[in-house]
Amino acid sequence: MGSDNTSDDTPEDTAAARLAHLQRYYREHPVTGPAEGRRRTVVHPSAPLSLATLDHVTASVREIADHTYAINPEAGPVPATAAAVYDWCREHTEHADEVERDRVLAVEYRHYLEHAIRAGDHAVVCKHRCPACRTWGLMWDASRQKAVCTHRRCTTRNNLSSTWSLARLAFAHVAEQKNLRQASAT
């Protein structure tokens, strides 16, 4: 830990931590049905947890497992806990070539962003520079499910704001971190 703004007792902000939070939150805070709207005459009990979030967790684990097995078919069984799947993936892909390791990091970082947004933390997008204009003007647009650059000069040919997928932000983040590591090594 040891960075300026974290302490040793502060939990890490990683994809695994965000995934564990999603699992824990949606098990401890069950869906209780609609809060607004008209009453129905027939009442059906709601699911004990958010099925959309359960699908998200399952898809995330499946994607990491598929990616790991594509690189290392003998990786062994997927861990029983969803949050442990990221460590398992890194452990079983550490001997892959650099391009594959970068892909693993990009998928994990995209998952980090997806988990945070699903939990309502849209501010994670604001912590990234726009891939086009390099300003800090990104915001999350929930209706488009994309990051939008708010810099007035960062527009498309049709004068619309530039938008970026979470996969593109993850790719840019991994590339930037790699460049920083290489620069500090020289």
N, C-alpha and C positions, 0 to 999 in steps of 0.2 A: 504494500500500500504506500506509505511514505510520501505521497505527493503533498503539495501544499494545502489542498483542501479536503483531504481525507485523513482519517486516523485508523489505527490498527483495529479498532472495534467497529468501524463503519463497514456495513456489508458492501461487497463489490457491486457495481452497476454493470452487469453483463447480461448476455442473452439468457444464460442459464438462470440467473437470479430473477430476471423479468418473467421467464417461463414458470419458475417455481411460484412466484407471486401470483400469476394468473391462475394457476391450478389451485393454490391455497385460497385465494379470494373467492373464486367462484364455487368452491365447495363450502366455504364458511358463510357466504352470503347468498343463499339460494334465491332464485327468481321467484317473486311472489305474485306475478301477474301484472297486468296493466294498471298503471296508477291513474290514468285519465281515460276518458271516453265513456261510452254508454255501457250500461250493465247488460250483460247477456242473460237470457232466461235460463240457459243451461250452463252450469258451471263445471268446468273440467279442471282437475288439479294440474298445476304447472309442473314442469320438470324440476327436479331438485337442484339443478345447476344450469348454467347457460350452455345450451347445446351448441351454439355457435362457437363459444370459447373452447368447449371440449373438442369440436371439430378442428379448430385452429391449432390446439395443442397437438392433437393426433397428426395433423398434416405436417406440422413443424418437425416432429420426431421422425415421421416417415421420410421426409425430404432429407434430413441429416443422415438417416440410416441408409437410404438409397445412394446418396452421394459417397458415403464411406465405403459401402460395398462395391461401388463402381471403381474406386481407387484400390481397395484392398478386400478382395472377395473372402479372405479368411479372417476377417476382423472379429469373428465371434459373435455371441448374442448381444443384442441391444440391451442396455441397462434397464432395469425395472422402473427407475424413476426418470421422468422426462428431463429434468434439469441436468442429470448426469450424462445425457447423450452428447453434449458438446465436448466434455472432457474425453469421453470414449472416442469420439470422432477424431479429435486432435491426436490422441494417443495412437490410433490406428492409421493415421495418414501422415505422421511425422516424417516418414521416409519417402514420401511422394516427391515428384519434381516440384520446382518452385511455382509453376503456373497452377498446379493442382492445389498446393497449399494456400496460394492466394485466393483461389476459388472457395476453399473451405472457409477462410476468414471472411470473405465477402458474404457468403451465405449466412454465416453466424451473425455478422453485423446487421444484415438485412433483417434477420429474425429478431435481433435486439430492438430494432426500430419498430417492427411490426408488433412485438409484444408490448412495448411501451405505448404505442398508439392504441392498441386494443384495450389497454388498462386506463386510457384517458389522458396519458401524458403526451400531448402534442408538442410540447416544448422541445422534445428531442430533435425535431426537425430544424428548429431555429439555431441549433448549435453547429450547423453545417454551412459552409460557403456555397453559394450557387455555382454549379459546375460551369456555367457559361460566363458570367460576369465577375465571379469570385468575390461578390459582396456578401454581407451577412443578412440578406433580406429574405430568407426563406421562411415560409409559413406553411402549415398543413391545411389543405383544403379537403375536408371530409367528404364533400359531395363528389369530388373527382378522384378521391383516394390518391392524391399526388401532392408533392411539395410544389409550392408556387413561389416564384421570385417576385418580390414586391418592388424591386428597383425599377423605376420608371423607364429606364433605358434598356432593360433586359426584356425584350419582347420578341415574338416570332414575326415572320413576314407579314402576318395579318394583324399586327399590332396587339396581339394577345400576350398576356404574361407567359413567360417561359414556365413550363412544368416539368417535374422530374419524378420518376418512380423511386421507390425506396431502394430498389435494386441498383439504380444508377448512383444514388447517394452512397450506398454501401461500397460500390466499386470505387468511387472517388475517395472515400474515407480510407479504404485499404491501401490504395495507391499512394495517398498522401502520407500515411503512416510508414509505408515502406520507404518512401523518399526521405523522410525524416530520419529513419534508422540508418539508411545508407549515408546520409550527409553527416550524421554524428559519428559514424565509424571512420570517416576519412579525416 
